[in-house]
């Protein structure tokens, strides 16, 4: 009996396994730079046998988690954010129960903009209500943290230099390392009287066969790579250039906001009727005319902002916008629906739950019953 219990404990998924599964469906690297996602509390080696899924970690959700003796809370909005300086009952957090959750060894993982940017994430959950033929991000994610190193080297030194630069962190593209590109050509130089050239003589114009070697370099590792270049290049003054790069993430499919192309044009009224089967529209508000026909639907859950809302033949769905944003949209002739912040994000939770259960069958993950919108429609 004891051995059976030990096997059951050993078979239980860990927080690290849950974190890895969530990272596959909503890569944390794609979250906004200002956001706080991933494992916010707990330890990776702790067990994750039972979990709750919620939009917000309120007092009611925290108390439900403690009553249910869960090991893991997966929340959309991060309960630990930039203004949180202490973990006490009076901390600036959406719940007073953070100390109790930590004492009970409940780990907390937040998704937020990582789920917004993901394929199949927050915005795709809204677009799933419609008959679409194609989807793309409204704002594709671009990584600007890299450089391209171009260095000129004697052809017989290329392999050694590539290996040294790779060891210092250059040439990594995805799961591939030592990536580089070579092009052969002829270089020239003239050294003054103070030089000691490795090839040729000082004060004479020299021509040499050279290879142009190109490798990507992360900016955070730039110093190490440049030091490796100087240490392993035979020239007294190696010639090299560094160019900033912009790399599209997620093969161009990941990004903030999603644009769905409809199979055929439809009226806004028909589209909202279809959306109402999945989303609570009780507090939704619209600017512009929903009676028009639209060729596409743009989903931008939460407080996305309206700066990218400009296509007249697209129906825009978002969580909220301000009064002056509504005036700007009206002036542009754009039709947009403010679904309610919570209402625009909630449909994604069920998709996350199903995909997590498929990835970790031993994890018992359920939706928190006490996870509710703070807003209610007025009924008199």
Secondary structure by P-SEA (a helix, b strand, c coil): caaaaaaaaaacccaaaaaaaaaaacccccccccccccccccccccccccccccccccaaaaaaaaaacccbbbbcccccccccccccccccccccaaaaaaaabbbbbbbccccccccccaaaaaaccccccccccccccccccbbbbbbbbcccaaaaaaaaaaaacccccccccccbbbbbbbbbbcccccccccccccccbbbbbbbbbbbbbcccaaaaaaaaaaaccccccccbbbbbbbbbccccccccbbbbbbcccccaaaaaaaaaaccccccccccccccccccbbbbbcccccccccccccbbbbbccccaaaaaaaaaabbbbbccccccccccaaaaaaaaaaaaccccccccccccccccccccc
